[in-house]
Amino acid sequence: MGKALKLPKTECCVSKTRCDRCPIRMLKEGSLPTGYGVRKRKLVRFDSTGTKVKKAKKADLAAAMRREKKQQKSGRKKLVA
């Protein structure tokens, strides 16, 4: 079996040292899936235009993370071949 996905928390816990799942830290590293961002220490989802903001749901987030991981894997194979 593969590694478990590290989903970000839906809200930052405001600790001095950022935890592994902190949405602010993941945004800075660039490990949040596309279309997701952080507003007022809460994880939000942007629409395709980037203007409307919706509250992020765990199920949607998990699906987006899986999609991104699959795209990264398929992209690597294409570069090698």
PDB file as gemmi writes it, atoms N, CA and C in Angstrom:
CRYST1    1.000    1.000    1.000  90.00  90.00  90.00 P 1                      
ATOM      1  N   MET A   1       0.831  -1.187   0.000  1.00  0.00           N  
ATOM      2  CA  MET A   1       0.000   0.000   0.000  1.00  0.00           C  
ATOM      3  C   MET A   1       0.870   1.243   0.000  1.00  0.00           C  
ATOM      4  N   GLY A   2       0.325   2.321  -0.548  1.00  0.00           N  
ATOM      5  CA  GLY A   2       1.064   3.570  -0.620  1.00  0.00           C  
ATOM      6  C   GLY A   2       1.008   4.345   0.680  1.00  0.00           C  
ATOM      7  N   LYS A   3       1.688   5.462   0.663  1.00  0.00           N  
ATOM      8  CA  LYS A   3       1.694   6.327   1.838  1.00  0.00           C  
ATOM      9  C   LYS A   3       0.332   6.984   2.025  1.00  0.00           C  
ATOM     10  N   ALA A   4      -0.015   7.252   3.264  1.00  0.00           N  
ATOM     11  CA  ALA A   4      -1.265   7.948   3.555  1.00  0.00           C  
ATOM     12  C   ALA A   4      -1.108   9.421   3.196  1.00  0.00           C  
ATOM     13  N   LEU A   5      -2.170  10.011   2.667  1.00  0.00           N  
ATOM     14  CA  LEU A   5      -2.144  11.423   2.317  1.00  0.00           C  
ATOM     15  C   LEU A   5      -2.200  12.270   3.577  1.00  0.00           C  
ATOM     16  N   LYS A   6      -1.451  13.352   3.599  1.00  0.00           N  
ATOM     17  CA  LYS A   6      -1.499  14.269   4.722  1.00  0.00           C  
ATOM     18  C   LYS A   6      -2.443  15.401   4.363  1.00  0.00           C  
ATOM     19  N   LEU A   7      -3.671  15.298   4.841  1.00  0.00           N  
ATOM     20  CA  LEU A   7      -4.655  16.339   4.586  1.00  0.00           C  
ATOM     21  C   LEU A   7      -4.429  17.498   5.541  1.00  0.00           C  
ATOM     22  N   PRO A   8      -4.565  18.713   5.054  1.00  0.00           N  
ATOM     23  CA  PRO A   8      -4.430  19.847   5.963  1.00  0.00           C  
ATOM     24  C   PRO A   8      -5.640  19.960   6.877  1.00  0.00           C  
ATOM     25  N   LYS A   9      -5.445  20.578   8.017  1.00  0.00           N  
ATOM     26  CA  LYS A   9      -6.566  20.852   8.910  1.00  0.00           C  
ATOM     27  C   LYS A   9      -7.451  21.901   8.261  1.00  0.00           C  
ATOM     28  N   THR A  10      -8.715  21.961   8.662  1.00  0.00           N  
ATOM     29  CA  THR A  10      -9.601  22.963   8.085  1.00  0.00           C  
ATOM     30  C   THR A  10      -9.415  24.310   8.754  1.00  0.00           C  
ATOM     31  N   GLU A  11      -8.785  24.314   9.916  1.00  0.00           N  
ATOM     32  CA  GLU A  11      -8.529  25.565  10.623  1.00  0.00           C  
ATOM     33  C   GLU A  11      -7.185  25.469  11.336  1.00  0.00           C  
ATOM     34  N   CYS A  12      -6.436  26.562  11.325  1.00  0.00           N  
ATOM     35  CA  CYS A  12      -5.126  26.601  11.968  1.00  0.00           C  
ATOM     36  C   CYS A  12      -5.294  26.575  13.479  1.00  0.00           C  
ATOM     37  N   CYS A  13      -4.434  25.847  14.175  1.00  0.00           N  
ATOM     38  CA  CYS A  13      -4.538  25.738  15.633  1.00  0.00           C  
ATOM     39  C   CYS A  13      -3.792  26.857  16.349  1.00  0.00           C  
ATOM     40  N   VAL A  14      -3.162  27.764  15.640  1.00  0.00           N  
ATOM     41  CA  VAL A  14      -2.497  28.961  16.156  1.00  0.00           C  
ATOM     42  C   VAL A  14      -1.358  28.624  17.126  1.00  0.00           C  
ATOM     43  N   SER A  15      -0.686  27.498  16.916  1.00  0.00           N  
ATOM     44  CA  SER A  15       0.460  27.185  17.760  1.00  0.00           C  
ATOM     45  C   SER A  15       1.686  27.924  17.229  1.00  0.00           C  
ATOM     46  N   LYS A  16       2.618  28.216  18.104  1.00  0.00           N  
ATOM     47  CA  LYS A  16       3.825  28.943  17.718  1.00  0.00           C  
ATOM     48  C   LYS A  16       4.628  28.137  16.697  1.00  0.00           C  
ATOM     49  N   THR A  17       4.817  26.855  16.984  1.00  0.00           N  
ATOM     50  CA  THR A  17       5.488  25.981  16.017  1.00  0.00           C  
ATOM     51  C   THR A  17       4.405  25.343  15.169  1.00  0.00           C  
ATOM     52  N   ARG A  18       4.458  25.510  13.894  1.00  0.00           N  
ATOM     53  CA  ARG A  18       3.420  25.003  12.998  1.00  0.00           C  
ATOM     54  C   ARG A  18       3.461  23.476  12.934  1.00  0.00           C  
ATOM     55  N   CYS A  19       2.277  22.865  13.035  1.00  0.00           N  
ATOM     56  CA  CYS A  19       2.208  21.410  12.962  1.00  0.00           C  
ATOM     57  C   CYS A  19       2.348  20.959  11.506  1.00  0.00           C  
ATOM     58  N   ASP A  20       2.442  19.660  11.289  1.00  0.00           N  
ATOM     59  CA  ASP A  20       2.640  19.112   9.943  1.00  0.00           C  
ATOM     60  C   ASP A  20       1.433  19.335   9.040  1.00  0.00           C  
ATOM     61  N   ARG A  21       0.247  19.468   9.620  1.00  0.00           N  
ATOM     62  CA  ARG A  21      -0.971  19.601   8.833  1.00  0.00           C  
ATOM     63  C   ARG A  21      -1.508  21.027   8.802  1.00  0.00           C  
ATOM     64  N   CYS A  22      -0.726  21.982   9.242  1.00  0.00           N  
ATOM     65  CA  CYS A  22      -1.168  23.372   9.302  1.00  0.00           C  
ATOM     66  C   CYS A  22      -1.422  23.901   7.884  1.00  0.00           C  
ATOM     67  N   PRO A  23      -2.618  24.461   7.616  1.00  0.00           N  
ATOM     68  CA  PRO A  23      -2.895  24.953   6.271  1.00  0.00           C  
ATOM     69  C   PRO A  23      -2.000  26.123   5.876  1.00  0.00           C  
ATOM     70  N   ILE A  24      -1.583  26.932   6.826  1.00  0.00           N  
ATOM     71  CA  ILE A  24      -0.708  28.067   6.533  1.00  0.00           C  
ATOM     72  C   ILE A  24       0.668  27.568   6.090  1.00  0.00           C  
ATOM     73  N   ARG A  25       1.208  26.572   6.787  1.00  0.00           N  
ATOM     74  CA  ARG A  25       2.511  26.019   6.436  1.00  0.00           C  
ATOM     75  C   ARG A  25       2.439  25.312   5.089  1.00  0.00           C  
ATOM     76  N   MET A  26       1.364  24.565   4.855  1.00  0.00           N  
ATOM     77  CA  MET A  26       1.229  23.848   3.587  1.00  0.00           C  
ATOM     78  C   MET A  26       1.067  24.818   2.417  1.00  0.00           C  
ATOM     79  N   LEU A  27       0.420  25.943   2.639  1.00  0.00           N  
ATOM     80  CA  LEU A  27       0.284  26.959   1.600  1.00  0.00           C  
ATOM     81  C   LEU A  27       1.644  27.546   1.256  1.00  0.00           C  
ATOM     82  N   LYS A  28       2.444  27.802   2.284  1.00  0.00           N  
ATOM     83  CA  LYS A  28       3.770  28.373   2.078  1.00  0.00           C  
ATOM     84  C   LYS A  28       4.670  27.397   1.320  1.00  0.00           C  
ATOM     85  N   GLU A  29       4.585  26.114   1.647  1.00  0.00           N  
ATOM     86  CA  GLU A  29       5.390  25.095   0.970  1.00  0.00           C  
ATOM     87  C   GLU A  29       4.888  24.793  -0.429  1.00  0.00           C  
ATOM     88  N   GLY A  30       3.622  25.111  -0.691  1.00  0.00           N  
ATOM     89  CA  GLY A  30       3.036  24.808  -1.987  1.00  0.00           C  
ATOM     90  C   GLY A  30       2.461  23.412  -2.073  1.00  0.00           C  
ATOM     91  N   SER A  31       2.182  22.785  -0.938  1.00  0.00           N  
ATOM     92  CA  SER A  31       1.656  21.426  -0.956  1.00  0.00           C  
ATOM     93  C   SER A  31       0.128  21.366  -0.865  1.00  0.00           C  
ATOM     94  N   LEU A  32      -0.540  22.524  -0.848  1.00  0.00           N  
ATOM     95  CA  LEU A  32      -2.001  22.536  -0.914  1.00  0.00           C  
ATOM     96  C   LEU A  32      -2.401  22.278  -2.364  1.00  0.00           C  
ATOM     97  N   PRO A  33      -3.515  21.565  -2.582  1.00  0.00           N  
ATOM     98  CA  PRO A  33      -3.939  21.337  -3.966  1.00  0.00           C  
ATOM     99  C   PRO A  33      -4.373  22.648  -4.624  1.00  0.00           C  
ATOM    100  N   THR A  34      -4.362  22.680  -5.945  1.00  0.00           N  
ATOM    101  CA  THR A  34      -4.754  23.893  -6.646  1.00  0.00           C  
ATOM    102  C   THR A  34      -6.219  24.198  -6.378  1.00  0.00           C  
ATOM    103  N   GLY A  35      -6.518  25.459  -6.238  1.00  0.00           N  
ATOM    104  CA  GLY A  35      -7.887  25.879  -5.957  1.00  0.00           C  
ATOM    105  C   GLY A  35      -8.161  26.072  -4.483  1.00  0.00           C  
ATOM    106  N   TYR A  36      -7.201  25.748  -3.628  1.00  0.00           N  
ATOM    107  CA  TYR A  36      -7.380  25.911  -2.188  1.00  0.00           C  
ATOM    108  C   TYR A  36      -6.452  27.000  -1.676  1.00  0.00           C  
ATOM    109  N   GLY A  37      -6.890  27.694  -0.642  1.00  0.00           N  
ATOM    110  CA  GLY A  37      -6.097  28.747  -0.038  1.00  0.00           C  
ATOM    111  C   GLY A  37      -6.467  28.911   1.426  1.00  0.00           C  
ATOM    112  N   VAL A  38      -5.926  29.941   2.061  1.00  0.00           N  
ATOM    113  CA  VAL A  38      -6.189  30.192   3.477  1.00  0.00           C  
ATOM    114  C   VAL A  38      -6.671  31.622   3.630  1.00  0.00           C  
ATOM    115  N   ARG A  39      -7.780  31.781   4.307  1.00  0.00           N  
ATOM    116  CA  ARG A  39      -8.309  33.100   4.638  1.00  0.00           C  
ATOM    117  C   ARG A  39      -8.669  33.104   6.110  1.00  0.00           C  
ATOM    118  N   LYS A  40      -8.137  34.068   6.842  1.00  0.00           N  
ATOM    119  CA  LYS A  40      -8.407  34.212   8.280  1.00  0.00           C  
ATOM    120  C   LYS A  40      -8.150  32.907   9.025  1.00  0.00           C  
ATOM    121  N   ARG A  41      -7.016  32.257   8.718  1.00  0.00           N  
ATOM    122  CA  ARG A  41      -6.560  31.019   9.341  1.00  0.00           C  
ATOM    123  C   ARG A  41      -7.472  29.817   9.086  1.00  0.00           C  
ATOM    124  N   LYS A  42      -8.355  29.908   8.090  1.00  0.00           N  
ATOM    125  CA  LYS A  42      -9.235  28.804   7.742  1.00  0.00           C  
ATOM    126  C   LYS A  42      -8.993  28.395   6.302  1.00  0.00           C  
ATOM    127  N   LEU A  43      -9.082  27.108   6.046  1.00  0.00           N  
ATOM    128  CA  LEU A  43      -8.883  26.574   4.710  1.00  0.00           C  
ATOM    129  C   LEU A  43     -10.133  26.847   3.885  1.00  0.00           C  
ATOM    130  N   VAL A  44      -9.957  27.428   2.695  1.00  0.00           N  
ATOM    131  CA  VAL A  44     -11.085  27.743   1.826  1.00  0.00           C  
ATOM    132  C   VAL A  44     -10.809  27.239   0.420  1.00  0.00           C  
ATOM    133  N   ARG A  45     -11.884  27.116  -0.367  1.00  0.00           N  
ATOM    134  CA  ARG A  45     -11.767  26.670  -1.750  1.00  0.00           C  
ATOM    135  C   ARG A  45     -12.227  27.798  -2.665  1.00  0.00           C  
ATOM    136  N   PHE A  46     -11.414  28.108  -3.672  1.00  0.00           N  
ATOM    137  CA  PHE A  46     -11.745  29.141  -4.638  1.00  0.00           C  
ATOM    138  C   PHE A  46     -12.400  28.501  -5.852  1.00  0.00           C  
ATOM    139  N   ASP A  47     -13.271  29.257  -6.536  1.00  0.00           N  
ATOM    140  CA  ASP A  47     -13.830  28.739  -7.776  1.00  0.00           C  
ATOM    141  C   ASP A  47     -12.830  28.951  -8.908  1.00  0.00           C  
ATOM    142  N   SER A  48     -13.211  28.600 -10.111  1.00  0.00           N  
ATOM    143  CA  SER A  48     -12.267  28.641 -11.227  1.00  0.00           C  
ATOM    144  C   SER A  48     -11.784  30.050 -11.551  1.00  0.00           C  
ATOM    145  N   THR A  49     -12.601  31.075 -11.277  1.00  0.00           N  
ATOM    146  CA  THR A  49     -12.173  32.448 -11.549  1.00  0.00           C  
ATOM    147  C   THR A  49     -11.284  32.996 -10.448  1.00  0.00           C  
ATOM    148  N   GLY A  50     -11.323  32.359  -9.288  1.00  0.00           N  
ATOM    149  CA  GLY A  50     -10.482  32.796  -8.175  1.00  0.00           C  
ATOM    150  C   GLY A  50     -11.083  33.910  -7.349  1.00  0.00           C  
ATOM    151  N   THR A  51     -12.376  34.161  -7.524  1.00  0.00           N  
ATOM    152  CA  THR A  51     -12.995  35.253  -6.782  1.00  0.00           C  
ATOM    153  C   THR A  51     -13.889  34.778  -5.649  1.00  0.00           C  
ATOM    154  N   LYS A  52     -14.726  33.788  -5.897  1.00  0.00           N  
ATOM    155  CA  LYS A  52     -15.642  33.315  -4.869  1.00  0.00           C  
ATOM    156  C   LYS A  52     -14.942  32.332  -3.955  1.00  0.00           C  
ATOM    157  N   VAL A  53     -15.266  32.407  -2.682  1.00  0.00           N  
ATOM    158  CA  VAL A  53     -14.636  31.557  -1.680  1.00  0.00           C  
ATOM    159  C   VAL A  53     -15.703  30.690  -1.027  1.00  0.00           C  
ATOM    160  N   LYS A  54     -15.409  29.402  -0.898  1.00  0.00           N  
ATOM    161  CA  LYS A  54     -16.302  28.474  -0.210  1.00  0.00           C  
ATOM    162  C   LYS A  54     -15.529  27.807   0.911  1.00  0.00           C  
ATOM    163  N   LYS A  55     -16.241  27.408   1.951  1.00  0.00           N  
ATOM    164  CA  LYS A  55     -15.615  26.678   3.040  1.00  0.00           C  
ATOM    165  C   LYS A  55     -15.192  25.309   2.531  1.00  0.00           C  
ATOM    166  N   ALA A  56     -13.998  24.896   2.854  1.00  0.00           N  
ATOM    167  CA  ALA A  56     -13.463  23.616   2.380  1.00  0.00           C  
ATOM    168  C   ALA A  56     -14.080  22.463   3.157  1.00  0.00           C  
ATOM    169  N   LYS A  57     -14.430  21.391   2.439  1.00  0.00           N  
ATOM    170  CA  LYS A  57     -14.963  20.184   3.063  1.00  0.00           C  
ATOM    171  C   LYS A  57     -13.912  19.095   2.980  1.00  0.00           C  
ATOM    172  N   LYS A  58     -13.846  18.252   3.983  1.00  0.00           N  
ATOM    173  CA  LYS A  58     -12.832  17.199   4.048  1.00  0.00           C  
ATOM    174  C   LYS A  58     -12.924  16.230   2.866  1.00  0.00           C  
ATOM    175  N   ALA A  59     -14.143  15.848   2.488  1.00  0.00           N  
ATOM    176  CA  ALA A  59     -14.298  14.880   1.394  1.00  0.00           C  
ATOM    177  C   ALA A  59     -13.776  15.464   0.080  1.00  0.00           C  
ATOM    178  N   ASP A  60     -14.111  16.726  -0.193  1.00  0.00           N  
ATOM    179  CA  ASP A  60     -13.635  17.370  -1.420  1.00  0.00           C  
ATOM    180  C   ASP A  60     -12.122  17.535  -1.399  1.00  0.00           C  
ATOM    181  N   LEU A  61     -11.592  17.862  -0.234  1.00  0.00           N  
ATOM    182  CA  LEU A  61     -10.154  18.060  -0.086  1.00  0.00           C  
ATOM    183  C   LEU A  61      -9.392  16.764  -0.321  1.00  0.00           C  
ATOM    184  N   ALA A  62      -9.896  15.658   0.231  1.00  0.00           N  
ATOM    185  CA  ALA A  62      -9.241  14.366   0.047  1.00  0.00           C  
ATOM    186  C   ALA A  62      -9.244  13.968  -1.426  1.00  0.00           C  
ATOM    187  N   ALA A  63     -10.351  14.222  -2.118  1.00  0.00           N  
ATOM    188  CA  ALA A  63     -10.423  13.894  -3.539  1.00  0.00           C  
ATOM    189  C   ALA A  63      -9.450  14.751  -4.340  1.00  0.00           C  
ATOM    190  N   ALA A  64      -9.330  16.018  -4.010  1.00  0.00           N  
ATOM    191  CA  ALA A  64      -8.411  16.916  -4.709  1.00  0.00           C  
ATOM    192  C   ALA A  64      -6.959  16.498  -4.485  1.00  0.00           C  
ATOM    193  N   MET A  65      -6.626  16.098  -3.261  1.00  0.00           N  
ATOM    194  CA  MET A  65      -5.261  15.663  -2.957  1.00  0.00           C  
ATOM    195  C   MET A  65      -4.922  14.390  -3.743  1.00  0.00           C  
ATOM    196  N   ARG A  66      -5.882  13.451  -3.824  1.00  0.00           N  
ATOM    197  CA  ARG A  66      -5.651  12.222  -4.584  1.00  0.00           C  
ATOM    198  C   ARG A  66      -5.449  12.528  -6.061  1.00  0.00           C  
ATOM    199  N   ARG A  67      -6.262  13.445  -6.600  1.00  0.00           N  
ATOM    200  CA  ARG A  67      -6.142  13.832  -7.999  1.00  0.00           C  
ATOM    201  C   ARG A  67      -4.777  14.427  -8.292  1.00  0.00           C  
ATOM    202  N   GLU A  68      -4.310  15.321  -7.407  1.00  0.00           N  
ATOM    203  CA  GLU A  68      -3.006  15.972  -7.601  1.00  0.00           C  
ATOM    204  C   GLU A  68      -1.880  14.941  -7.545  1.00  0.00           C  
ATOM    205  N   LYS A  69      -1.988  14.003  -6.607  1.00  0.00           N  
ATOM    206  CA  LYS A  69      -0.945  12.987  -6.475  1.00  0.00           C  
ATOM    207  C   LYS A  69      -0.895  12.108  -7.711  1.00  0.00           C  
ATOM    208  N   LYS A  70      -2.063  11.768  -8.253  1.00  0.00           N  
ATOM    209  CA  LYS A  70      -2.134  10.947  -9.456  1.00  0.00           C  
ATOM    210  C   LYS A  70      -1.550  11.697 -10.653  1.00  0.00           C  
ATOM    211  N   GLN A  71      -1.813  12.990 -10.766  1.00  0.00           N  
ATOM    212  CA  GLN A  71      -1.272  13.787 -11.857  1.00  0.00           C  
ATOM    213  C   GLN A  71       0.241  13.884 -11.767  1.00  0.00           C  
ATOM    214  N   GLN A  72       0.766  14.005 -10.546  1.00  0.00           N  
ATOM    215  CA  GLN A  72       2.215  14.075 -10.368  1.00  0.00           C  
ATOM    216  C   GLN A  72       2.861  12.773 -10.808  1.00  0.00           C  
ATOM    217  N   LYS A  73       2.256  11.644 -10.453  1.00  0.00           N  
ATOM    218  CA  LYS A  73       2.809  10.350 -10.834  1.00  0.00           C  
ATOM    219  C   LYS A  73       2.789  10.181 -12.347  1.00  0.00           C  
ATOM    220  N   SER A  74       1.670  10.521 -12.982  1.00  0.00           N  
ATOM    221  CA  SER A  74       1.570  10.343 -14.427  1.00  0.00           C  
ATOM    222  C   SER A  74       2.514  11.295 -15.145  1.00  0.00           C  
ATOM    223  N   GLY A  75       2.740  12.468 -14.607  1.00  0.00           N  
ATOM    224  CA  GLY A  75       3.663  13.426 -15.204  1.00  0.00           C  
ATOM    225  C   GLY A  75       5.087  12.926 -15.155  1.00  0.00           C  
ATOM    226  N   ARG A  76       5.463  12.280 -14.058  1.00  0.00           N  
ATOM    227  CA  ARG A  76       6.829  11.745 -13.935  1.00  0.00           C  
ATOM    228  C   ARG A  76       7.077  10.650 -14.957  1.00  0.00           C  
ATOM    229  N   LYS A  77       6.109   9.787 -15.168  1.00  0.00           N  
ATOM    230  CA  LYS A  77       6.288   8.698 -16.123  1.00  0.00           C  
ATOM    231  C   LYS A  77       6.454   9.236 -17.536  1.00  0.00           C  
ATOM    232  N   LYS A  78       5.726  10.281 -17.875  1.00  0.00           N  
ATOM    233  CA  LYS A  78       5.823  10.848 -19.206  1.00  0.00           C  
ATOM    234  C   LYS A  78       7.185  11.470 -19.443  1.00  0.00           C  
ATOM    235  N   LEU A  79       7.763  12.066 -18.420  1.00  0.00           N  
ATOM    236  CA  LEU A  79       9.083  12.676 -18.574  1.00  0.00           C  
ATOM    237  C   LEU A  79      10.156  11.622 -18.768  1.00  0.00           C  
ATOM    238  N   VAL A  80      10.043  10.491 -18.098  1.00  0.00           N  
ATOM    239  CA  VAL A  80      11.043   9.443 -18.166  1.00  0.00           C  
ATOM    240  C   VAL A  80      10.961   8.720 -19.508  1.00  0.00           C  
ATOM    241  N   ALA A  81       9.782   8.508 -20.014  1.00  0.00           N  
ATOM    242  CA  ALA A  81       9.599   7.726 -21.243  1.00  0.00           C  
ATOM    243  C   ALA A  81      10.022   8.434 -22.486  1.00  0.00           C  
TER     244      ALA A  81                                                      
END                                                                             
